[in-house]
Amino acid sequence: MKNIRLLIICALVLTAFFANAQTVQSPPAADTDRGYIVKTGDLAPADFELQLTDGTKTSLKQLAGKIVILQFTASWCSVCREEMPHLEKEVWQAYKDKGVVLIGVDRDEPLQKVIAFHRDMKISYPLALDPGADIFGRFANKKSGVTRNVVIDRDGRIAYLTRLYDPQEFSSMLKAIDTLVNKPIASLN
């Protein structure tokens, strides 16, 4: 009887040990979702308007049928500044005539600061204002940081998500965009 109790205690201790070891080895939820509240395959939130720095307005509803990339950015973000020349050359210049729209969504900065940021970065893709980070908050936890890219397919579904600027992840995003661009458009007949 004493041996059985000892075996049961050992089994319980080992079970607890391995359960804790598994918890320690699994990445915390914040690392796996990287601050996003959406995931690939989700229908993108489309009930917001983007006001561009030139005063024009657009929305995901108006851009339906196009591949849309929202780059969440800010002038104070050094990683954003590192990524933006790559977005300009490898995304915007490469795909703007192929049904792709790239819009930088500047997190909670005033118009004049965003205009100066656009000029300083020497980019030609448009920047939009995001007062209060309300648009950002539709995709990620507002306490999360920028830079991040949300790639939305022609059907309005999120196809790819990035966080920070990692050349390998950026390359994978380019492949995803290329796949979307070259995907046959369903016939309306």
Residue frames as a rotation matrix with the C-alpha (Angstrom) as fourth column:
MET 1
0.568 0.823 0.000 0.00
0.823 -0.568 0.000 0.00
0.000 0.000 -1.000 0.00
LYS 2
0.421 -0.521 -0.743 2.87
0.171 -0.758 0.629 2.30
-0.891 -0.391 -0.230 0.85
ASN 3
-0.636 -0.697 0.330 4.47
0.401 0.066 0.914 1.61
-0.659 0.714 0.238 -2.57
ILE 4
-0.092 0.697 0.711 1.24
0.986 -0.038 0.165 2.42
0.142 0.716 -0.684 -4.37
ARG 5
0.800 0.358 -0.482 0.98
0.480 -0.863 0.156 5.77
-0.360 -0.356 -0.862 -2.57
LEU 6
-0.032 -0.911 -0.411 4.59
0.086 -0.412 0.907 6.52
-0.996 -0.007 0.092 -3.46
LEU 7
-0.647 -0.153 0.747 3.92
0.710 0.238 0.663 5.68
-0.279 0.959 -0.045 -7.13
ILE 8
0.384 0.869 0.312 0.83
0.914 -0.405 0.003 7.91
0.129 0.284 -0.950 -7.18
ILE 9
0.670 -0.207 -0.713 2.75
0.210 -0.868 0.449 10.80
-0.712 -0.451 -0.538 -5.62
CYS 10
-0.448 -0.893 0.043 5.59
0.225 -0.066 0.972 10.33
-0.865 0.445 0.230 -8.14
ALA 11
-0.371 0.396 0.840 3.10
0.929 0.159 0.335 10.24
0.000 0.904 -0.427 -11.00
LEU 12
0.715 0.685 -0.137 1.42
0.693 -0.720 0.015 13.45
-0.088 -0.106 -0.991 -9.78
VAL 13
0.332 -0.687 -0.646 4.76
0.058 -0.669 0.741 15.22
-0.942 -0.283 -0.182 -9.36
LEU 14
-0.662 -0.598 0.452 5.91
0.440 0.179 0.880 14.17
-0.607 0.781 0.144 -12.84
THR 15
0.037 0.774 0.632 2.58
0.994 -0.092 0.054 15.20
0.100 0.626 -0.773 -14.37
ALA 16
0.830 0.248 -0.500 2.83
0.381 -0.907 0.182 18.63
-0.408 -0.341 -0.847 -12.72
PHE 17
-0.073 -0.952 -0.298 6.47
0.107 -0.304 0.947 18.96
-0.992 0.037 0.124 -13.80
PHE 18
-0.682 -0.204 0.703 5.75
0.668 0.218 0.712 18.17
-0.299 0.954 -0.012 -17.46
ALA 19
0.415 0.870 0.266 2.66
0.908 -0.413 -0.064 20.39
0.054 0.268 -0.962 -17.52
ASN 20
0.718 -0.217 -0.661 4.76
0.113 -0.901 0.419 23.29
-0.687 -0.376 -0.622 -16.24
ALA 21
-0.403 -0.907 0.123 7.60
0.233 0.028 0.972 22.49
-0.885 0.420 0.200 -18.61
GLN 22
-0.272 0.391 0.879 5.16
0.962 0.137 0.237 22.60
-0.028 0.910 -0.414 -21.53
THR 23
0.782 0.599 -0.172 3.81
0.607 -0.794 -0.002 25.96
-0.138 -0.103 -0.985 -20.39
VAL 24
0.334 -0.747 -0.575 7.29
-0.004 -0.611 0.792 27.41
-0.943 -0.262 -0.207 -20.13
GLN 25
-0.599 -0.650 0.467 8.24
0.412 0.250 0.876 26.16
-0.686 0.718 0.118 -23.60
SER 26
0.095 0.705 0.702 5.11
0.995 -0.081 -0.054 27.46
0.019 0.704 -0.710 -25.35
PRO 27
-0.832 -0.382 0.403 5.35
0.404 -0.914 -0.034 31.06
0.381 0.135 0.915 -26.50
PRO 28
-0.579 0.652 -0.490 3.04
0.345 -0.348 -0.872 33.42
-0.739 -0.674 -0.024 -24.65
ALA 29
0.290 0.819 0.495 -0.08
0.852 0.015 -0.524 34.54
-0.436 0.573 -0.694 -26.51
ALA 30
0.683 -0.047 -0.729 1.36
-0.133 -0.989 -0.060 38.04
-0.718 0.138 -0.682 -27.00
ASP 31
-0.402 -0.900 -0.170 4.23
-0.436 0.025 0.900 36.54
-0.805 0.436 -0.402 -29.00
THR 32
-0.611 0.173 0.773 2.05
0.583 0.759 0.291 34.32
-0.536 0.628 -0.564 -31.17
ASP 33
0.428 0.831 0.356 -0.53
0.879 -0.290 -0.378 36.98
-0.210 0.475 -0.855 -32.09
ARG 34
-0.534 -0.816 0.222 2.06
0.841 -0.539 0.040 39.80
0.087 0.208 0.974 -32.05
GLY 35
-0.794 0.246 -0.557 -0.56
0.098 -0.851 -0.516 42.22
-0.600 -0.464 0.651 -30.80
TYR 36
-0.832 0.518 -0.196 -3.03
-0.330 -0.178 0.927 41.57
0.446 0.836 0.320 -33.60
ILE 37
-0.475 0.772 0.422 -6.72
-0.419 0.223 -0.880 41.13
-0.774 -0.595 0.218 -32.85
VAL 38
0.665 0.571 -0.481 -7.30
-0.705 0.267 -0.657 39.81
-0.247 0.776 0.580 -36.39
LYS 39
-0.143 -0.726 0.672 -5.75
-0.143 0.687 0.712 36.83
-0.979 0.006 -0.202 -38.15
THR 40
-0.819 -0.169 -0.547 -5.17
-0.556 0.006 0.831 35.69
-0.138 0.986 -0.099 -41.69
GLY 41
-0.805 0.592 -0.040 -8.36
0.505 0.720 0.477 34.46
0.311 0.364 -0.878 -43.30
ASP 42
-0.274 0.712 -0.646 -10.53
0.651 -0.357 -0.670 36.94
-0.708 -0.604 -0.366 -41.36
LEU 43
0.341 0.448 0.827 -12.69
0.838 -0.544 -0.051 39.39
0.427 0.710 -0.561 -43.24
ALA 44
-0.732 -0.682 0.001 -10.96
0.622 -0.668 -0.409 42.75
0.279 -0.298 0.913 -42.81
PRO 45
-0.030 0.698 -0.715 -12.88
0.704 -0.493 -0.511 45.39
-0.710 -0.519 -0.476 -40.88
ALA 46
-0.548 -0.161 0.821 -14.17
0.810 -0.347 0.473 47.66
0.208 0.924 0.321 -43.66
ASP 47
0.476 0.878 0.059 -16.32
0.813 -0.464 0.353 50.14
0.337 -0.119 -0.934 -41.77
PHE 48
0.288 -0.423 -0.859 -13.83
0.486 -0.709 0.511 52.99
-0.825 -0.565 0.001 -41.57
GLU 49
0.951 0.022 0.309 -12.70
0.275 -0.521 -0.808 55.84
0.143 0.853 -0.501 -43.75
LEU 50
0.049 -0.987 -0.156 -9.11
0.917 -0.018 0.399 56.75
-0.396 -0.162 0.904 -44.56
GLN 51
0.970 0.162 -0.182 -8.34
0.093 -0.936 -0.340 60.46
-0.225 0.313 -0.923 -44.93
LEU 52
0.326 -0.885 0.333 -5.22
0.930 0.237 -0.281 60.88
0.170 0.401 0.900 -47.03
THR 53
-0.236 -0.533 -0.813 -2.82
0.698 -0.675 0.239 63.77
-0.676 -0.511 0.531 -46.46
ASP 54
-0.960 -0.088 0.265 -4.00
0.261 -0.624 0.737 65.44
0.100 0.777 0.622 -49.71
GLY 55
-0.678 0.734 0.028 -7.52
-0.633 -0.564 -0.531 65.67
-0.374 -0.377 0.847 -48.25
THR 56
-0.183 0.623 -0.760 -9.09
-0.715 0.446 0.538 62.88
0.674 0.643 0.364 -50.29
LYS 57
-0.175 0.230 0.957 -10.90
-0.833 0.484 -0.269 60.07
-0.525 -0.844 0.107 -48.56
THR 58
-0.226 0.144 -0.963 -11.23
-0.628 0.734 0.258 56.39
0.744 0.664 -0.075 -49.29
SER 59
0.173 0.286 0.943 -12.29
-0.896 0.444 0.030 53.20
-0.410 -0.849 0.333 -47.52
LEU 60
-0.773 -0.417 0.478 -11.81
-0.245 0.891 0.382 49.48
-0.585 0.178 -0.791 -47.86
LYS 61
0.141 0.902 0.408 -15.35
0.376 0.333 -0.865 49.32
-0.916 0.275 -0.292 -49.27
GLN 62
0.731 0.104 -0.674 -14.33
-0.467 -0.644 -0.606 51.73
-0.497 0.758 -0.423 -52.04
LEU 63
-0.189 -0.914 -0.360 -11.18
-0.966 0.107 0.235 49.68
-0.177 0.392 -0.903 -52.70
ALA 64
0.277 0.376 0.884 -13.10
-0.283 0.911 -0.299 46.38
-0.918 -0.167 0.359 -53.02
GLY 65
0.973 0.065 0.221 -11.69
0.166 0.470 -0.867 44.20
-0.160 0.880 0.446 -55.78
LYS 66
0.461 -0.881 0.108 -8.16
-0.469 -0.345 -0.813 45.50
0.753 0.324 -0.572 -55.26
ILE 67
0.300 -0.510 -0.806 -5.35
0.810 0.582 -0.066 44.08
0.503 -0.634 0.588 -53.18
VAL 68
0.674 0.017 0.739 -4.88
-0.245 -0.938 0.246 46.53
0.697 -0.347 -0.627 -50.31
ILE 69
-0.038 -0.722 -0.691 -1.85
0.818 0.374 -0.436 46.82
0.574 -0.582 0.576 -48.08
LEU 70
0.846 0.246 0.473 -2.18
-0.090 -0.809 0.582 48.94
0.525 -0.535 -0.662 -44.96
GLN 71
-0.147 -0.932 -0.331 1.18
0.617 0.175 -0.767 49.86
0.773 -0.317 0.550 -43.47
PHE 72
0.902 0.409 -0.135 0.71
0.343 -0.492 0.801 51.09
0.261 -0.769 -0.584 -39.91
THR 73
-0.069 -0.975 0.212 3.48
0.811 -0.179 -0.557 53.60
0.581 0.134 0.803 -39.31
ALA 74
0.903 0.258 -0.344 4.54
0.402 -0.791 0.462 56.75
-0.153 -0.555 -0.818 -37.46
SER 75
0.705 -0.641 0.302 7.25
-0.198 -0.587 -0.785 59.37
0.681 0.494 -0.541 -37.95
TRP 76
0.352 -0.558 0.751 8.89
-0.936 -0.203 0.288 58.51
-0.009 -0.805 -0.594 -34.60
CYS 77
0.786 0.050 0.616 9.25
-0.165 0.977 0.132 54.81
-0.596 -0.205 0.776 -35.53
SER 78
-0.076 -0.922 -0.380 12.81
-0.817 -0.161 0.554 54.01
-0.572 0.353 -0.741 -36.64
VAL 79
-0.581 -0.083 0.810 11.83
0.190 0.953 0.235 50.52
-0.792 0.290 -0.538 -37.83
CYS 80
0.556 0.817 0.153 9.07
0.449 -0.140 -0.883 52.09
-0.700 0.559 -0.445 -39.98
ARG 81
0.613 -0.392 -0.686 11.64
-0.616 -0.781 -0.105 54.39
-0.494 0.487 -0.720 -41.51
GLU 82
-0.514 -0.819 0.256 13.85
-0.507 0.531 0.679 51.39
-0.691 0.219 -0.688 -42.28
GLU 83
-0.367 0.449 0.815 11.00
0.511 0.829 -0.227 49.50
-0.778 0.333 -0.533 -43.94
MET 84
0.442 0.747 -0.496 9.42
0.032 -0.566 -0.824 52.32
-0.896 0.348 -0.274 -45.96
PRO 85
-0.143 -0.506 -0.850 12.03
-0.876 -0.335 0.347 52.49
-0.460 0.795 -0.396 -48.78
HIS 86
-0.948 -0.161 0.274 11.49
-0.059 0.937 0.345 48.74
-0.313 0.311 -0.898 -49.30
LEU 87
-0.100 0.983 0.154 7.72
0.543 0.184 -0.820 49.21
-0.834 0.001 -0.552 -49.41
GLU 88
0.312 0.171 -0.935 8.16
-0.482 -0.819 -0.311 52.06
-0.819 0.547 -0.173 -51.91
LYS 89
-0.380 -0.610 -0.695 10.41
-0.902 0.077 0.425 50.09
-0.206 0.789 -0.580 -54.26
GLU 90
-0.980 -0.196 -0.040 9.43
-0.200 0.962 0.186 46.45
0.002 0.191 -0.982 -53.82
VAL 91
-0.435 0.895 0.095 5.69
0.686 0.399 -0.609 46.84
-0.583 -0.200 -0.788 -53.28
TRP 92
0.285 0.661 -0.694 4.39
0.084 -0.739 -0.668 50.20
-0.955 0.132 -0.266 -54.49
GLN 93
-0.121 -0.386 -0.915 6.57
-0.833 -0.462 0.305 50.69
-0.540 0.799 -0.265 -57.58
ALA 94
-0.945 -0.320 0.063 6.41
-0.252 0.839 0.483 46.99
-0.207 0.441 -0.873 -58.48
TYR 95
-0.720 0.686 0.109 2.65
0.686 0.726 -0.036 46.51
-0.104 0.049 -0.993 -58.10
LYS 96
-0.546 0.554 -0.628 0.80
-0.022 -0.759 -0.651 49.85
-0.838 -0.341 0.426 -58.23
ASP 97
-0.392 0.393 -0.832 -0.23
-0.910 -0.300 0.287 49.22
-0.137 0.869 0.475 -61.84
LYS 98
-0.745 0.077 -0.663 -1.36
-0.162 0.943 0.292 45.66
0.647 0.325 -0.690 -61.08
GLY 99
0.226 0.968 -0.113 -4.38
-0.015 0.119 0.993 46.30
0.974 -0.223 0.042 -58.87
VAL 100
-0.017 -0.310 -0.951 -2.45
0.947 0.301 -0.115 46.85
0.322 -0.902 0.288 -55.64
VAL 101
0.506 0.177 0.844 -3.07
-0.079 -0.965 0.250 49.80
0.859 -0.193 -0.474 -53.33
LEU 102
-0.182 -0.613 -0.769 -0.54
0.886 0.238 -0.398 50.60
0.427 -0.754 0.500 -50.59
ILE 103
0.458 0.337 0.822 -1.53
-0.068 -0.909 0.411 53.13
0.886 -0.244 -0.394 -47.94
GLY 104
-0.661 -0.645 -0.384 0.60
0.445 0.075 -0.892 54.10
0.604 -0.760 0.238 -44.99
VAL 105
0.522 0.848 0.090 -1.67
0.324 -0.295 0.899 54.71
0.789 -0.440 -0.428 -42.00
ASP 106
-0.482 -0.804 0.349 0.10
0.048 -0.422 -0.905 57.13
0.875 -0.419 0.242 -39.67
ARG 107
-0.006 0.456 -0.890 -0.64
0.849 0.473 0.237 56.46
0.529 -0.754 -0.390 -36.03
ASP 108
0.625 0.523 -0.579 -2.14
0.780 -0.436 0.449 59.45
-0.018 -0.732 -0.681 -34.22
GLU 109
-0.497 -0.771 -0.398 -0.02
0.690 -0.629 0.358 62.31
-0.527 -0.097 0.845 -35.57
PRO 110
0.266 0.635 -0.726 -1.22
0.050 -0.761 -0.647 65.71
-0.963 0.135 -0.234 -36.85
LEU 111
0.891 0.257 0.375 -1.55
0.362 0.100 -0.927 66.44
-0.275 0.961 -0.004 -40.56
GLN 112
0.788 -0.606 -0.110 1.50
-0.589 -0.689 -0.423 68.72
0.181 0.398 -0.899 -40.88
LYS 113
0.013 -0.786 0.618 3.76
-0.759 0.395 0.518 66.19
-0.651 -0.476 -0.591 -39.16
VAL 114
0.287 0.173 0.942 2.50
0.293 0.921 -0.258 63.41
-0.912 0.350 0.214 -41.47
ILE 115
0.998 0.040 0.057 3.03
0.067 -0.361 -0.930 65.60
-0.017 0.932 -0.363 -44.56
ALA 116
0.427 -0.903 0.049 6.62
-0.904 -0.426 0.031 66.33
-0.008 -0.058 -0.998 -43.44
PHE 117
-0.007 -0.363 0.932 7.19
-0.387 0.860 0.332 62.62
-0.922 -0.359 -0.147 -42.72
HIS 118
0.721 0.364 0.590 5.94
0.382 0.501 -0.776 61.72
-0.578 0.785 0.222 -46.22
ARG 119
0.914 -0.401 -0.061 8.27
-0.320 -0.623 -0.714 64.28
0.248 0.672 -0.698 -47.77
ASP 120
0.229 -0.879 0.419 11.27
-0.927 -0.065 0.370 63.27
-0.298 -0.473 -0.829 -45.62
MET 121
0.087 -0.142 0.986 10.86
-0.122 0.981 0.152 59.60
-0.989 -0.134 0.068 -46.50
LYS 122
-0.502 -0.278 -0.819 10.75
-0.783 -0.257 0.567 60.37
-0.368 0.925 -0.088 -50.25
ILE 123
-0.726 0.376 0.576 7.90
0.403 0.911 -0.086 57.92
-0.557 0.170 -0.813 -50.82
SER 124
-0.876 0.449 -0.178 5.18
-0.426 -0.544 0.723 58.25
0.228 0.709 0.668 -53.42
TYR 125
-0.419 0.789 -0.450 2.56
0.596 0.612 0.519 55.95
0.685 -0.051 -0.727 -51.89
PRO 126
0.046 0.530 0.847 -0.08
-0.248 -0.815 0.523 57.83
0.968 -0.234 0.094 -49.93
LEU 127
-0.903 -0.196 -0.381 -0.23
0.333 0.239 -0.912 58.31
0.270 -0.951 -0.151 -46.18
ALA 128
0.102 0.978 0.184 -3.48
0.208 -0.202 0.957 58.51
0.973 -0.060 -0.224 -44.24
LEU 129
-0.512 -0.186 0.839 -4.24
-0.677 -0.513 -0.527 59.98
0.529 -0.838 0.137 -40.85
ASP 130
-0.063 0.487 -0.871 -5.29
0.405 0.810 0.424 57.81
0.912 -0.326 -0.248 -37.92
PRO 131
-0.294 -0.008 0.956 -6.40
-0.653 -0.728 -0.207 60.10
0.698 -0.685 0.209 -35.09
GLY 132
0.219 0.359 0.908 -6.52
-0.960 0.245 0.135 58.25
-0.174 -0.901 0.398 -31.78
ALA 133
-0.818 -0.567 -0.099 -5.15
-0.571 0.780 0.257 55.14
-0.068 0.266 -0.961 -33.55
ASP 134
0.008 0.936 0.352 -8.78
-0.691 0.260 -0.675 54.13
-0.723 -0.237 0.649 -34.16
ILE 135
0.620 0.146 -0.771 -8.06
-0.731 0.465 -0.499 52.40
0.286 0.873 0.395 -37.47
PHE 136
-0.463 -0.861 -0.211 -5.02
-0.622 0.485 -0.615 50.69
0.632 -0.154 -0.760 -35.96
GLY 137
-0.660 0.234 0.714 -7.29
-0.653 0.292 -0.699 49.50
-0.372 -0.927 -0.040 -33.12
ARG 138
0.505 0.840 -0.198 -9.49
-0.823 0.400 -0.403 47.62
-0.259 0.367 0.894 -35.59
PHE 139
0.581 -0.386 -0.716 -6.53
-0.350 0.676 -0.648 45.38
0.734 0.628 0.258 -36.45
ALA 140
-0.246 -0.766 -0.594 -4.31
0.458 0.448 -0.768 45.32
0.854 -0.461 0.241 -33.35
ASN 141
0.442 0.273 -0.855 -4.38
0.897 -0.156 0.414 46.07
-0.020 -0.949 -0.313 -29.68
LYS 142
0.850 -0.038 0.525 -3.85
0.112 -0.961 -0.252 49.83
0.515 0.273 -0.813 -29.35
LYS 143
0.766 -0.612 0.196 -1.05
-0.403 -0.219 0.889 49.20
-0.501 -0.760 -0.414 -26.85
SER 144
0.441 -0.596 0.671 0.87
0.706 0.692 0.150 47.31
-0.554 0.408 0.726 -29.56
GLY 145
-0.088 -0.602 -0.793 3.47
-0.109 -0.786 0.609 49.04
-0.990 0.140 0.003 -31.67
VAL 146
0.962 0.158 -0.222 4.06
-0.218 -0.043 -0.975 49.82
-0.163 0.987 -0.007 -35.30
THR 147
-0.427 0.294 -0.855 5.41
-0.899 -0.242 0.366 49.01
-0.099 0.925 0.367 -37.95
ARG 148
-0.485 0.316 0.816 3.06
0.137 0.948 -0.286 46.35
-0.864 -0.027 -0.503 -39.23
ASN 149
-0.751 0.240 -0.615 1.55
-0.660 -0.254 0.708 45.51
0.014 0.937 0.349 -42.61
VAL 150
-0.185 0.780 0.598 -1.89
-0.059 0.598 -0.799 44.08
-0.981 -0.183 -0.065 -43.26
VAL 151
-0.925 -0.091 -0.369 -2.32
-0.374 0.045 0.926 42.57
-0.068 0.995 -0.076 -46.73
ILE 152
-0.152 0.961 0.231 -5.97
-0.252 0.188 -0.949 42.29
-0.956 -0.202 0.213 -47.78
ASP 153
-0.781 -0.163 0.602 -6.99
0.447 0.528 0.722 40.25
-0.436 0.833 -0.340 -50.83
ARG 154
-0.908 0.410 0.085 -9.50
-0.163 -0.533 0.830 41.22
0.386 0.740 0.551 -53.53
ASP 155
-0.112 0.905 -0.410 -12.30
0.415 0.417 0.809 39.57
0.903 -0.080 -0.422 -51.55
GLY 156
0.304 0.211 0.929 -11.59
-0.550 -0.757 0.352 41.68
0.778 -0.618 -0.114 -48.45
ARG 157
0.965 -0.022 -0.262 -9.92
0.203 0.695 0.689 38.89
0.167 -0.718 0.675 -46.47
ILE 158
0.547 -0.822 0.158 -6.67
-0.775 -0.427 0.466 39.31
-0.316 -0.378 -0.870 -44.58
ALA 159
0.899 -0.237 -0.369 -4.03
-0.081 0.737 -0.671 37.40
0.430 0.633 0.644 -46.51
TYR 160
0.088 -0.938 -0.334 -0.83
0.730 0.289 -0.620 38.30
0.678 -0.189 0.710 -44.64
LEU 161
0.977 0.159 0.142 0.27
0.009 -0.697 0.717 40.08
0.214 -0.699 -0.682 -41.46
THR 162
0.057 -0.992 -0.110 3.72
0.556 0.123 -0.822 41.39
0.829 -0.014 0.559 -40.58
ARG 163
0.977 0.117 -0.180 5.20
0.214 -0.510 0.833 42.91
0.006 -0.852 -0.523 -37.45
LEU 164
0.351 -0.866 -0.357 8.36
-0.137 -0.424 0.895 45.03
-0.926 -0.266 -0.267 -37.37
TYR 165
0.685 -0.184 -0.705 10.73
-0.725 -0.072 -0.685 44.88
0.075 0.980 -0.183 -40.32
ASP 166
0.099 -0.611 0.785 12.31
-0.231 0.754 0.615 41.49
-0.968 -0.243 -0.066 -40.79
PRO 167
-0.391 -0.292 -0.873 13.83
-0.872 -0.185 0.452 40.95
-0.293 0.938 -0.182 -44.27
GLN 168
-0.999 0.022 0.034 12.78
0.031 0.962 0.270 37.28
-0.027 0.271 -0.962 -44.29
GLU 169
-0.301 0.951 -0.071 9.19
0.597 0.130 -0.791 38.07
-0.743 -0.281 -0.607 -43.30
PHE 170
0.017 0.251 -0.968 9.15
-0.484 -0.845 -0.228 40.95
-0.875 0.472 0.107 -45.78
SER 171
-0.786 -0.371 -0.495 10.27
-0.612 0.355 0.707 38.56
-0.087 0.858 -0.506 -48.53
SER 172
-0.823 0.549 0.149 7.47
0.524 0.834 -0.174 36.16
-0.219 -0.065 -0.974 -47.58
MET 173
-0.008 0.829 -0.559 5.00
0.208 -0.546 -0.812 39.05
-0.978 -0.123 -0.168 -47.73
LEU 174
-0.319 -0.181 -0.930 6.24
-0.783 -0.503 0.366 39.91
-0.534 0.845 0.019 -51.23
LYS 175
-0.995 -0.031 -0.098 5.64
-0.078 0.846 0.527 36.31
0.066 0.532 -0.844 -52.32
ALA 176
-0.453 0.889 -0.064 2.13
0.669 0.291 -0.684 36.46
-0.590 -0.353 -0.727 -50.86
ILE 177
0.047 0.432 -0.901 1.43
-0.295 -0.856 -0.425 39.72
-0.954 0.286 0.088 -52.72
ASP 178
-0.661 -0.375 -0.650 2.80
-0.719 0.066 0.692 38.27
-0.216 0.925 -0.313 -55.95
THR 179
-0.913 0.381 0.145 0.58
0.391 0.919 0.053 35.20
-0.113 0.106 -0.988 -55.55
LEU 180
-0.097 0.925 -0.367 -2.47
0.483 -0.279 -0.830 37.41
-0.870 -0.258 -0.419 -55.01
VAL 181
-0.131 -0.017 -0.991 -1.61
-0.626 -0.774 0.096 39.60
-0.769 0.633 0.091 -58.03
ASN 182
-0.752 -0.291 -0.592 -1.22
-0.657 0.407 0.634 36.56
0.056 0.866 -0.497 -60.26
LYS 183
-0.706 0.601 0.374 -4.32
0.299 0.732 -0.612 34.76
-0.642 -0.320 -0.697 -58.97
PRO 184
-0.787 0.460 0.411 -6.98
0.396 -0.135 0.908 34.68
0.474 0.877 -0.076 -61.70
ILE 185
-0.795 0.602 0.070 -9.90
-0.524 -0.625 -0.578 36.99
-0.304 -0.497 0.813 -60.98
ALA 186
-0.580 0.657 0.481 -13.18
0.509 0.753 -0.417 35.04
-0.636 0.003 -0.771 -60.82
SER 187
-0.875 0.322 0.360 -15.46
0.244 -0.348 0.905 35.71
0.417 0.880 0.226 -63.73
LEU 188
-0.770 0.638 -0.002 -18.65
-0.416 -0.505 -0.756 37.63
-0.483 -0.581 0.655 -63.03
ASN 189
-0.453 0.613 -0.647 -20.67
-0.726 0.167 0.667 35.52
0.517 0.772 0.369 -65.53
